[in-house]
Amino acid sequence: MTALRAFFSMGGYAAYVWPAFATAAVVLSVLLLASRRRWRANAAALASLQAARPGRRGTRATPGGGATPVAASLAGDTAPAVHRDA
């Protein structure tokens, strides 16, 4: 029990160490919650944009002006497409 008490007293610096840990925990928690909220908002915005343009989902413009399907290659189902210059 004495060792545990010595640990928590931090050699006399407990008044500085524990508030610093608490502050760091609060800041990291706020950042985590803000990041999750922002990610969900961005995911919802992306879903609404994709729903507005359903014909464009899964394609990417190439320098030659054509479109290349990317959904399967992003999912890892097939090997990436080979691009050829015309």
N, C-alpha and C positions, 0 to 999 in steps of 0.2 A: 504494500500500500504506500510505503514511503517513496518507492521508485516512481509510482504513478503520480503522486503529488509533486515530486521533483520535476517530472516531465511537464506537467501542466503549468508549473510556475516558470518554466523556461529560464531558469537561472536568474530570476529577478526581472526578466524582460517580458513577462506575460502580458503586461499592460500595453505593450507595443505589438507583440507578435499576434495575439489572438484577434484584435481588431483589424489588423492587416489581412489575416486570413478571411475574416468575415467580409471585409470590403471586397476582396478579390472574388469570393464566392458570389456575392450579390451582383457584382459587375458582370461576371461570366454568365450568371443566370439570366440577367437582363439581355445580354447579347444573344444568348441561345433563343430566348423567347422572341426577340425582335427578328432574328434570322428566320425562324420557323414561320412567323407571321408574314414576312416579306416573301418567303419561298411559296407559301400558299397563295398569296395574292398574285405573284408572277405566274404560278401554275394555272390559276383561274383565268388570268388574262390571256395566256397562251391558248388555253382550251377554247376561249371565246373567239380568238382570232382564227384558230384552225377550223372552228365550226362555220365561220363566216366565209371561208375560202376552201370548201371541201375538195375541190379538184386539184389543189396544189399540195395536199398532204402527201409526204413521202417522195417528193421530187426536189431536185436541186438543179439550178441553172448551171450550165457548163459554159466555158468560153466560146464554144462553137454555136451557142444559141439553143442547143437541145436541152432536154431534161434527163437526168439520170436517177433511177430509183435508188433511194438510200435507206429506206425503212428496213429491208432485209439485211443489208450489210451492217446497219447500226445494231440490229438485234443479234447479230452474230450467226444468223441462220445460213448464210452463204458467204463465199469469198467476195471481197470487194470487186466492184466492176472495174474493168480496164478502160481507161479513157484513151481514145485515139483522136488525133487532130485531123481534121478534114482538109 
